Amino acid sequence: MKPCVVDAGHKPVQKLFVRNGTDIYQCPDCGCLMADIDFNKAQYEDNTYYTMSLISKEEIENKWALRWRYVLSRIVSIIRSSGSSSLTLLDVGAGNGYFVSLAAGEYGFTAKGLGISSEEIQFARDVIGVQLIREDVTDHQGNYDVVTCFNVIEHVVDPQLFLAALVDRVKPGGILVLSTPNTICLRARIRGLKKWERIDPPHHINLFPGKALRALVKRHDLEEESYETLSTYITIVNTRNLILRRFFFHFLKLFNLGADHFLIVRKKT
């Protein structure tokens, strides 16, 4: 097993258990969880992948609008507090394209989205009406006021290299917005890591507690603007009841027990 993906100078990683025939390791210094497995692109070309599991824009809106409108309102608030009026945005790993559509249609961004899956790009075009760019962020040209990357970094073998490519796309003084599964979320604490379903190689390769995620971005000299947690999948209540969803969304966020980290950092000028 390779050294800790957050910092190779950390203590040797320790094997925890085996999941899906794959050894799972943990860094004793930062707590990062690592699967000893390579990236598998084929899974993202399956048209049953979760980003394409809902077949209409209305269904996607019902499931995802609460999360993405909250995220976009936080981004806009931080941009305005810095006095910036420019609103160019790049979403890396844009999935079904709904976030890009919302950013452009309701929040005034000049928004683009990158994806590596031809199935997702076709879905975004046919169902959401958004034309995503099929390109890896390491090959993309251009710089943006805002770069977003939601629940992607856990899928890559080398998060340091991937994060460097994201930072390269951010204008000096611009912001980078990240989300990734929270290893100390309420569900992980209740079930225990050995039964936590987010540890599911080859889908997720590296998973981060808050300490590890902050250590990761610190190595790229980024200034933290905001940190909290988010929850989208709230299965203990009727997911169509928006009032209950909002309550649990904010309750879990209050105690940093949400399913995902939600980190906003600024690139120094």
PENORFEN-V760993 format. One record per residue. N is the residue number from 1. PHI is phi in degrees with one decimal (* if undefined). BURIAL is b if it has 24 or more other ideal C-beta (glycine too) atoms within 12 Angstrom, else e. Layout:
N:PHI:BURIAL, N:PHI:BURIAL
This chain:
1:*:e, 2:-68.5:e, 3:-65.6:e, 4:-53.3:b, 5:-74.2:b, 6:-80.3:b, 7:-155.6:b, 8:-63.8:e, 9:-82.8:e, 10:-70.2:b, 11:-60.0:e, 12:-55.2:e, 13:-68.5:b, 14:-119.5:e, 15:-72.7:e, 16:-98.3:b, 17:-169.9:e, 18:-114.1:e, 19:-132.7:b, 20:53.5:e, 21:74.7:e, 22:-119.8:b, 23:-71.0:e, 24:-109.8:b, 25:-116.0:b, 26:-136.5:b, 27:-80.2:b, 28:-71.2:e, 29:-87.2:e, 30:-109.6:b, 31:85.2:b, 32:-59.5:b, 33:-100.7:b, 34:-132.4:b, 35:-95.5:b, 36:-83.7:b, 37:-155.6:b, 38:-89.8:e, 39:-66.5:b, 40:-122.6:e, 41:-70.1:e, 42:-58.6:e, 43:-62.7:b, 44:-83.5:b, 45:-95.9:e, 46:-82.2:e, 47:-72.4:e, 48:-97.0:e, 49:-56.7:e, 50:-57.8:e, 51:-67.8:b, 52:-116.4:b, 53:-76.7:e, 54:-99.8:e, 55:-97.6:e, 56:-133.2:e, 57:-64.1:b, 58:-64.9:e, 59:-65.3:e, 60:-64.8:b, 61:-58.8:b, 62:-61.0:e, 63:-83.8:b, 64:-110.3:b, 65:-62.0:b, 66:-56.3:b, 67:-65.1:b, 68:-70.9:b, 69:-68.0:b, 70:-65.1:b, 71:-59.1:b, 72:-66.4:b, 73:-65.6:e, 74:-67.8:b, 75:-61.9:b, 76:-61.8:b, 77:-61.0:e, 78:-69.7:b, 79:-63.1:b, 80:-66.3:e, 81:-67.1:e, 82:-91.4:e, 83:84.1:e, 84:-80.7:e, 85:-116.1:e, 86:-84.9:e, 87:-134.7:b, 88:-91.7:b, 89:-139.4:b, 90:-123.0:b, 91:-102.4:b, 92:-97.8:b, 93:78.6:b, 94:-75.5:b, 95:57.8:b, 96:-84.5:b, 97:84.8:b, 98:-65.3:b, 99:-61.9:b, 100:-62.0:b, 101:-61.1:b, 102:-67.7:b, 103:-60.4:b, 104:-79.1:b, 105:-79.1:e, 106:-115.1:e, 107:-118.5:b, 108:75.2:e, 109:-80.0:b, 110:-85.7:e, 111:-114.5:b, 112:-126.2:b, 113:-134.3:b, 114:-108.2:b, 115:-150.1:b, 116:-110.0:b, 117:-100.4:b, 118:-65.1:e, 119:-66.4:b, 120:-66.3:b, 121:-65.1:b, 122:-66.2:e, 123:-61.4:b, 124:-59.1:b, 125:-69.8:e, 126:-78.4:e, 127:-99.8:b, 128:-94.0:b, 129:81.9:e, 130:-121.2:b, 131:-96.6:e, 132:-84.1:b, 133:-102.5:b, 134:-86.3:b, 135:-165.3:b, 136:-78.2:e, 137:-61.9:b, 138:-68.0:e, 139:-100.8:e, 140:-74.5:b, 141:-107.5:e, 142:121.6:e, 143:-130.7:e, 144:-135.4:b, 145:-67.9:b, 146:-133.4:b, 147:-118.3:b, 148:-114.6:b, 149:-151.6:b, 150:-103.0:b, 151:52.0:b, 152:-120.8:b, 153:-61.1:b, 154:-73.2:b, 155:-94.1:b, 156:-101.0:b, 157:-71.9:b, 158:-118.2:b, 159:-65.6:b, 160:-65.5:b, 161:-65.1:e, 162:-65.0:b, 163:-63.2:b, 164:-60.5:b, 165:-66.9:b, 166:-63.7:b, 167:-61.3:b, 168:-62.3:b, 169:-86.7:b, 170:-90.8:b, 171:-66.1:b, 172:-54.3:e, 173:86.7:b, 174:-81.7:b, 175:-119.7:b, 176:-116.2:b, 177:-118.4:b, 178:-125.0:b, 179:-134.3:b, 180:-164.7:b, 181:-54.3:b, 182:-95.1:b, 183:-70.9:b, 184:-117.1:b, 185:-66.8:b, 186:-58.7:b, 187:-65.1:b, 188:-64.9:b, 189:-69.8:e, 190:-70.5:e, 191:-82.5:e, 192:86.1:e, 193:-58.7:b, 194:-65.6:e, 195:-109.9:e, 196:-70.1:b, 197:-71.9:e, 198:-72.3:b, 199:-84.5:b, 200:-147.1:b, 201:-60.3:b, 202:-88.0:b, 203:-64.1:b, 204:-101.2:b, 205:-104.6:b, 206:-128.7:b, 207:-126.6:b, 208:-125.3:b, 209:-73.4:b, 210:-57.0:b, 211:-59.7:b, 212:-70.6:b, 213:-63.7:b, 214:-65.9:b, 215:-63.7:b, 216:-63.7:b, 217:-73.6:b, 218:-62.3:e, 219:-67.1:b, 220:-107.3:b, 221:56.2:e, 222:-104.7:b, 223:-96.2:b, 224:-72.9:b, 225:-101.6:b, 226:-160.7:b, 227:-140.4:b, 228:-159.8:b, 229:-121.4:b, 230:-128.1:b, 231:-133.5:b, 232:-107.2:b, 233:-90.9:b, 234:-113.2:b, 235:-85.7:e, 236:-82.1:e, 237:-128.4:e, 238:-64.1:e, 239:-67.5:b, 240:-89.2:e, 241:-87.4:e, 242:-65.9:e, 243:-64.3:e, 244:-65.9:e, 245:-62.1:b, 246:-62.5:e, 247:-61.3:e, 248:-68.8:b, 249:-55.2:b, 250:-80.0:e, 251:-63.6:e, 252:-65.9:b, 253:-63.2:b, 254:-57.6:e, 255:-106.4:e, 256:55.4:b, 257:-109.2:b, 258:-65.4:b, 259:-65.0:b, 260:-127.8:b, 261:-67.1:b, 262:-136.0:b, 263:-118.8:b, 264:-118.3:b, 265:-127.8:b, 266:-113.5:b, 267:-82.8:b, 268:-66.9:e, 269:-82.2:e
